Amino acid sequence: MSQLRSGVCRLCRRAGMKLFLKGRRCNTDKCSVDKRPYPPGQHGKRRIRHSDYGVRLKEKQKVKNIYGVSEKRMKKYYQVAAKTKGVTGEIMLQLLERRLDNVVFRSNLALSRSQARELVNHGHIYLNGRRVNIPSCSVSVDDAITVKKRDASRKIIKNNEEMAEDRPIPSWLEVAKGKLEVKVNSLPSREDIVVPIEEQFIVEFYSR
């Protein structure tokens, strides 16, 4: 699991857009991207011209930060996608979307992907009836994600559901809110990626 050791708001400002790394805070007036819409650092307000390499590196870093994965894991996703039949960039994003921590977040059981990773690590989440504590675990069609049958676990996640009820749930997931259950109806498509990502830049970065 990748850990963000610096201020996550700096990552959003560096990317030039909201990556929603702090959950609901990103939709409030406290969001740093709204308050300071320029890159962090002493020379942040200067106009920066990126090279072709810089543009591709920036896009790769943005996706890494969104999903909270390490460089080693990111490169592995690209290598698997490159060996799979189909469009490499789309398959790579599909692999990222199928991560268990991302499914927990996209199902509104967590307010951010970092919180989703914490819930999985601490054993609050079950996959097909078995406790899983590996956030990078990949889900498949017809998989069922449930919450540990413990009052403390269910209280946390019910509260998250109420706070995130205005966030749309992708069509490939079916959520039974009252039961705190999620079913994977299909694999995610490219249209399900709501954050603007130029995946071809990432493919070009790794294939150079």
C-alpha positions as CSV (number, residue, x, y, z in Angstrom):
1,M,0.0,0.0,0.0
2,S,1.2,3.5,-0.9
3,Q,1.2,6.1,1.9
4,L,1.0,9.8,1.3
5,R,3.5,11.3,3.7
6,S,3.2,15.0,2.6
7,G,0.1,17.2,2.6
8,V,-2.4,15.7,0.2
9,C,-3.8,19.1,-0.7
10,R,-0.4,20.0,-2.3
11,L,-0.9,17.0,-4.6
12,C,-4.2,18.4,-5.8
13,R,-2.7,21.8,-6.4
14,R,0.2,20.3,-8.2
15,A,-2.2,18.4,-10.5
16,G,-4.2,21.5,-11.1
17,M,-7.5,19.9,-10.1
18,K,-9.4,18.3,-7.3
19,L,-8.4,14.7,-6.7
20,F,-10.8,14.3,-3.8
21,L,-8.2,12.9,-1.4
22,K,-9.8,14.4,1.7
23,G,-13.4,13.3,1.2
24,R,-16.1,15.8,1.9
25,R,-13.6,18.6,2.7
26,C,-12.9,18.8,-1.0
27,N,-16.5,20.1,-1.6
28,T,-16.3,22.8,1.1
29,D,-14.8,26.3,1.1
30,K,-11.7,24.9,2.9
31,C,-10.5,23.2,-0.2
32,S,-7.0,24.4,-1.0
33,V,-7.6,24.1,-4.8
34,D,-10.3,26.7,-4.5
35,K,-8.4,29.0,-2.1
36,R,-5.0,28.8,-3.9
37,P,-5.6,27.6,-7.5
38,Y,-1.9,27.5,-8.4
39,P,0.9,24.9,-7.8
40,P,2.5,24.8,-4.4
41,G,6.0,26.2,-3.7
42,Q,7.8,29.5,-3.9
43,H,7.4,29.8,-7.7
44,G,3.9,28.3,-7.9
45,K,2.3,31.4,-9.4
46,R,4.7,31.4,-12.3
47,R,3.5,30.0,-15.6
48,I,5.2,26.6,-16.0
49,R,5.7,25.1,-19.4
50,H,6.1,21.3,-19.3
51,S,8.0,19.2,-21.8
52,D,6.3,16.2,-23.5
53,Y,8.0,14.0,-20.8
54,G,6.8,16.4,-18.1
55,V,3.2,16.2,-19.3
56,R,3.2,12.4,-19.3
57,L,4.9,12.2,-15.9
58,K,2.4,14.6,-14.4
59,E,-0.5,12.5,-15.7
60,K,1.0,9.3,-14.3
61,Q,1.6,11.0,-10.9
62,K,-2.0,12.2,-10.9
63,V,-3.4,8.7,-11.3
64,K,-1.1,7.3,-8.7
65,N,-2.3,9.9,-6.2
66,I,-5.9,9.4,-7.0
67,Y,-5.8,5.6,-6.4
68,G,-3.1,5.8,-3.7
69,V,-0.8,3.2,-5.4
70,S,3.0,3.0,-5.3
71,E,5.2,3.3,-8.4
72,K,6.0,-0.4,-8.3
73,R,2.3,-1.3,-8.3
74,M,1.4,1.3,-10.9
75,K,4.0,-0.1,-13.3
76,K,2.7,-3.7,-12.6
77,Y,-0.8,-2.6,-13.6
78,Y,0.6,-1.2,-16.9
79,Q,2.5,-4.4,-17.6
80,V,-0.5,-6.6,-17.0
81,A,-2.7,-4.3,-19.2
82,A,0.0,-4.4,-22.0
83,K,-0.2,-8.2,-22.1
84,T,-4.0,-8.3,-22.1
85,K,-6.0,-8.1,-25.3
86,G,-7.7,-4.8,-25.8
87,V,-6.9,-1.1,-25.3
88,T,-4.0,-1.0,-22.8
89,G,-4.9,2.3,-21.2
90,E,-8.5,1.4,-20.6
91,I,-7.6,-2.0,-19.2
92,M,-5.1,-0.4,-16.9
93,L,-7.8,2.0,-15.5
94,Q,-10.1,-1.0,-15.2
95,L,-7.6,-2.8,-13.0
96,L,-7.3,0.3,-10.8
97,E,-11.1,0.6,-10.5
98,R,-11.4,-3.1,-9.5
99,R,-9.2,-2.6,-6.4
100,L,-11.2,-3.5,-3.2
101,D,-10.4,-0.1,-1.6
102,N,-11.7,1.7,-4.6
103,V,-14.9,-0.4,-4.7
104,V,-15.5,0.5,-1.0
105,F,-15.0,4.2,-1.8
106,R,-17.1,4.2,-5.0
107,S,-19.9,2.4,-3.1
108,N,-20.0,5.3,-0.6
109,L,-19.0,3.0,2.3
110,A,-16.0,5.3,2.8
111,L,-15.6,9.1,2.4
112,S,-12.2,8.8,0.6
113,R,-10.0,6.0,-0.8
114,S,-7.5,6.5,2.1
115,Q,-10.3,5.8,4.6
116,A,-11.4,2.8,2.5
117,R,-7.9,1.4,2.7
118,E,-8.0,1.8,6.5
119,L,-11.3,0.0,6.7
120,V,-10.0,-2.9,4.7
121,N,-6.7,-3.0,6.6
122,H,-8.5,-3.1,9.9
123,G,-10.8,-6.0,8.9
124,H,-14.1,-4.2,8.6
125,I,-14.7,-5.4,5.1
126,Y,-15.6,-8.9,3.9
127,L,-15.4,-10.2,0.3
128,N,-17.7,-13.1,-0.5
129,G,-18.1,-13.9,3.2
130,R,-14.4,-13.9,4.0
131,R,-12.5,-11.1,5.8
132,V,-9.9,-9.5,3.5
133,N,-7.3,-7.0,4.7
134,I,-5.5,-6.4,1.4
135,P,-6.8,-3.1,-0.2
136,S,-5.3,-4.0,-3.6
137,C,-7.3,-7.2,-3.9
138,S,-9.1,-7.2,-7.2
139,V,-12.9,-7.8,-7.4
140,S,-14.7,-9.8,-10.1
141,V,-18.2,-10.0,-11.5
142,D,-20.8,-11.4,-9.0
143,D,-18.5,-10.7,-6.0
144,A,-20.2,-9.5,-2.9
145,I,-18.7,-7.0,-0.5
146,T,-20.2,-6.8,3.0
147,V,-19.4,-5.1,6.3
148,K,-18.3,-7.0,9.5
149,K,-21.2,-7.9,11.7
150,R,-20.1,-5.7,14.5
151,D,-21.9,-2.7,15.9
152,A,-18.8,-0.5,15.8
153,S,-18.0,-1.4,12.2
154,R,-21.6,-0.8,11.0
155,K,-21.9,2.4,12.8
156,I,-18.9,3.9,11.1
157,I,-19.9,2.8,7.6
158,K,-23.6,3.8,8.1
159,N,-22.4,7.3,9.0
160,N,-20.2,7.4,5.9
161,E,-23.2,6.4,3.7
162,E,-25.3,9.2,5.1
163,M,-22.5,11.8,4.6
164,A,-21.8,10.6,1.0
165,E,-25.4,10.1,-0.1
166,D,-25.1,12.9,-2.7
167,R,-22.2,11.1,-4.5
168,P,-23.4,9.0,-7.4
169,I,-22.6,5.3,-7.4
170,P,-21.3,3.8,-10.7
171,S,-23.7,1.5,-12.7
172,W,-21.4,-1.5,-12.4
173,L,-22.0,-1.6,-8.6
174,E,-25.3,-2.5,-6.9
175,V,-25.5,-1.2,-3.3
176,A,-28.1,-2.4,-0.8
177,K,-27.8,0.5,1.6
178,G,-29.9,-0.8,4.5
179,K,-27.9,-4.1,4.5
180,L,-24.5,-2.5,3.9
181,E,-23.9,-4.8,1.0
182,V,-22.3,-4.3,-2.5
183,K,-22.5,-6.5,-5.5
184,V,-20.3,-6.3,-8.5
185,N,-22.7,-6.6,-11.5
186,S,-20.1,-6.1,-14.3
187,L,-16.6,-4.9,-14.9
188,P,-16.1,-1.1,-15.0
189,S,-16.1,0.7,-18.3
190,R,-14.1,3.7,-19.4
191,E,-17.2,5.9,-19.0
192,D,-17.3,5.0,-15.3
193,I,-14.1,7.0,-14.6
194,V,-15.4,10.3,-13.5
195,V,-12.0,12.1,-13.0
196,P,-10.6,13.4,-16.2
197,I,-7.6,11.1,-17.0
198,E,-5.5,10.9,-20.2
199,E,-4.6,7.3,-19.9
200,Q,-2.7,7.3,-23.3
201,F,-0.1,9.7,-21.8
202,I,0.6,7.0,-19.1
203,V,0.9,4.3,-21.7
204,E,3.4,6.5,-23.6
205,F,5.3,7.2,-20.4
206,Y,5.9,3.5,-19.6
207,S,6.4,2.3,-23.2
208,R,9.1,4.9,-24.0
